[in-house]
C-alpha cells in the first residue's frame, strides 16, 4: 500500500490522541516504584503546565488486556504529544513504554496496538487476542479538555498549509543536505 499523499486525506486522517503504556515487571519492587515515581512526576508536571497528560487512576499490578506485565496508561492529546514523548524518553529510566495512536477509523484496536505502535525502550509481546478487532463507537477521552479529537480550536486551512510548505521548500533550496520535494 502506497503512503497517502493527498493533502486533504492526510490532514483529515491525522492522529489527535495517543496512549503511552508504562510497563513494569510486577514482581520487581524497584521497577514498580520507578513506574509510580514517573507517574507522580507526570502528574506534577501536568499540574505545573509542562504538558497535558492524563494517567488513568488505576495502576495494573498484574497483566491486563494485551499488556503482559504491570502497567498504567497515560492519555495524551496531539497538542502535547511531542512534550510528553520527549519527557518520557529522557526520564523513563529502565522502563519500557508502548506508544500507540487512538485512531478514528471505527476504532481499530488491534492495528493501533500492533501495526501503528512504537516503543520507548525494549518491546514486549502483546496478547492481542484480548482486544476487539473493531468497535462501532469511537470513545472520546477527556472531551471536557477540548483537546485532541474534542478540540474546537480552528486548525490551519489547506491553503495555509500549502503556503507554509512552499515557504519551507524555498528556504531549504539553499541547504545542501536537505532532500528536495519531488516535482509532480
C-alpha positions as CSV (number, residue, x, y, z in Angstrom):
1,X,0.0,0.0,0.0
2,X,1.4,3.4,-1.0
3,X,1.6,6.1,1.6
4,X,-1.1,8.8,1.4
5,X,0.0,12.0,-0.4
6,X,-3.3,13.8,-0.9
7,X,-3.1,16.8,1.4
8,X,-6.8,16.7,2.4
9,X,-6.8,13.0,3.2
10,X,-3.5,13.3,5.2
11,X,-4.9,16.2,7.2
12,X,-8.3,14.5,7.8
13,X,-6.6,11.3,9.0
14,X,-4.2,13.0,11.4
15,X,-4.0,11.3,14.8
16,X,-5.3,13.5,17.6
17,X,-4.9,11.4,20.7
18,X,-2.3,8.9,22.0
19,X,-1.8,6.3,24.7
20,X,1.5,5.7,26.5
21,X,1.5,2.4,28.5
22,X,4.3,2.4,31.1
23,X,5.4,-1.2,31.7
24,X,7.0,-2.6,34.8
25,X,7.6,-6.2,36.0
26,X,5.0,-6.5,38.7
27,X,7.2,-8.7,40.9
28,X,10.1,-6.3,40.7
29,X,9.7,-3.8,43.5
30,X,12.3,-1.4,42.1
31,X,10.6,-1.2,38.7
32,X,7.2,-0.9,40.3
33,X,8.5,2.0,42.4
34,X,10.2,3.7,39.4
35,X,7.0,3.5,37.4
36,X,5.0,5.1,40.3
37,X,7.6,7.8,40.6
38,X,7.4,8.5,36.9
39,X,3.6,8.7,37.2
40,X,3.8,11.2,40.0
41,X,6.3,13.3,38.1
42,X,4.0,13.4,35.1
43,X,1.1,14.4,37.3
44,X,3.2,17.2,38.9
45,X,4.4,18.5,35.5
46,X,0.8,18.5,34.2
47,X,-0.3,20.5,37.2
48,X,2.5,22.9,36.6
49,X,1.7,23.4,32.9
50,X,4.6,21.5,31.2
51,X,2.1,19.5,29.1
52,X,-1.3,17.8,29.1
53,X,-1.1,14.1,30.0
54,X,-3.7,12.2,31.9
55,X,-2.6,9.0,33.6
56,X,-5.5,6.7,34.4
57,X,-6.3,6.5,38.1
58,X,-5.8,2.7,38.0
59,X,-2.3,1.1,38.1
60,X,-2.4,-2.5,36.9
61,X,-0.2,-4.6,39.2
62,X,-0.9,-7.7,37.1
63,X,-1.1,-8.3,33.4
64,X,-4.4,-7.0,32.0
65,X,-5.8,-6.9,28.4
66,X,-3.0,-7.1,25.9
67,X,-0.4,-6.0,28.4
68,X,1.8,-8.8,29.6
69,X,3.2,-7.1,32.8
70,X,2.2,-4.5,35.2
71,X,1.3,-1.2,33.6
72,X,-0.6,2.0,33.6
73,X,-1.9,4.2,30.8
74,X,-1.3,7.9,30.1
75,X,-3.7,9.6,27.6
76,X,-2.2,12.5,25.7
77,X,-3.7,14.8,23.1
78,X,-1.7,15.6,20.0
79,X,-1.2,19.2,21.3
80,X,1.1,17.8,24.0
81,X,2.5,14.7,22.2
82,X,6.0,16.0,21.5
83,X,6.4,17.3,25.0
84,X,5.2,14.1,26.7
85,X,7.2,11.8,24.3
86,X,10.3,13.9,24.9
87,X,9.8,13.8,28.7
88,X,9.2,10.1,28.8
89,X,12.3,9.4,26.5
90,X,14.5,11.3,28.8
91,X,13.1,10.2,32.2
92,X,11.9,6.6,31.8
93,X,14.9,5.0,33.3
94,X,14.9,1.3,32.5
95,X,11.1,1.1,32.0
96,X,9.6,0.2,28.6
97,X,6.8,2.3,27.2
98,X,4.3,1.2,24.5
99,X,3.1,4.2,22.4
100,X,0.1,3.9,20.2
101,X,-2.4,6.1,18.5
102,X,-6.1,6.3,19.1
103,X,-7.4,6.4,15.5
104,X,-10.9,7.3,14.4
105,X,-11.4,4.5,11.9
106,X,-14.1,2.6,13.6
107,X,-11.7,2.1,16.5
108,X,-9.1,-0.2,15.0
109,X,-7.9,-1.6,18.4
110,X,-5.5,-4.3,17.1
111,X,-4.0,-2.1,14.3
112,X,-3.4,0.7,16.8
113,X,-1.6,-1.6,19.3
114,X,0.2,-3.8,16.8
115,X,0.8,-2.1,13.5
116,X,0.8,1.6,14.4
117,X,2.7,1.3,17.7
118,X,6.1,2.4,18.8
119,X,8.3,1.5,21.8
120,X,10.4,3.6,24.0
121,X,12.8,1.0,25.3
122,X,12.6,-2.7,24.7
123,X,9.4,-4.1,23.4
124,X,7.1,-6.7,25.0
125,X,5.0,-9.2,23.2
126,X,1.3,-8.2,23.4
127,X,-1.6,-10.6,23.7
128,X,-3.8,-9.0,21.0
129,X,-6.4,-11.8,21.2
130,X,-7.9,-9.9,24.2
131,X,-8.6,-6.8,22.0
132,X,-11.8,-6.4,19.9
133,X,-10.8,-6.1,16.3
134,X,-13.2,-3.2,15.7
135,X,-15.9,-1.3,17.6
136,X,-18.6,1.0,16.1
137,X,-18.1,3.7,18.7
138,X,-15.1,6.0,19.0
139,X,-14.8,6.7,22.7
140,X,-13.5,10.2,23.3
141,X,-11.4,10.5,26.4
142,X,-11.5,13.7,28.5
143,X,-13.6,15.6,26.0
144,X,-14.1,18.3,28.7
145,X,-10.5,19.4,28.0
146,X,-11.4,20.3,24.4
147,X,-8.2,18.8,23.1
148,X,-7.4,16.0,20.7
149,X,-10.5,14.9,18.8
150,X,-12.6,17.1,21.0
151,X,-10.7,20.3,20.1
152,X,-12.8,23.2,19.0
153,X,-9.7,25.3,18.0
154,X,-9.6,26.1,14.3
155,X,-6.8,24.3,12.5
156,X,-4.7,25.6,9.6
157,X,-6.5,25.7,6.3
158,X,-5.2,23.6,3.4
159,X,-4.2,26.9,1.7
160,X,-2.3,28.0,4.8
161,X,-0.5,24.6,4.9
162,X,0.4,24.9,1.2
163,X,1.9,28.4,1.8
164,X,3.9,27.1,4.8
165,X,5.1,24.1,2.7
166,X,6.1,26.4,-0.2
167,X,8.0,28.7,2.2
168,X,9.9,25.8,3.8
169,X,10.8,24.4,0.3
170,X,12.1,27.9,-0.7
171,X,14.2,28.2,2.5
172,X,15.6,24.7,2.1
173,X,16.6,25.2,-1.5
174,X,19.9,26.5,-0.3
175,X,20.6,23.6,2.1
176,X,22.9,21.0,0.5
177,X,21.9,18.2,3.0
178,X,18.1,18.7,2.8
179,X,16.2,16.4,0.5
180,X,14.1,18.3,-2.0
181,X,10.4,17.5,-2.6
182,X,9.8,15.7,-5.9
183,X,8.3,17.7,-8.8
184,X,4.8,16.4,-9.6
